[in-house]
Amino acid sequence: MTHDRIHARKPTHDLERWSVGTIESITDRDGHCVFEVRTAAGETIELVVTTAIRELVLRRLDLADDESPIGSRVWYRQHGG
């Protein structure tokens, strides 16, 4: 399976290849993690990543222990994008 790319912080390279969105939900599916992200155009897309990437993104969001990542801004690239 090919995975999408997602960052909790603004990338420092190839900025034109990244889009900005807002996390709407995070779920698990078939051993992978699915981020539903609202795009700048108002559409909702699904980004499929590994659970290790999910944990990395959530750590880098610098959330309080009881704070939800829903509504957090992320940078992403869909596979092939």
Secondary structure, 3 states (H helix, E strand, C coil): CCCCEEECCCCCCCHHHCEEEEEEEEEEECCEEEEEEEECCCCEEEEEECHHHHHHHHHHCCCCCCCCCCCCEEEEECCCC
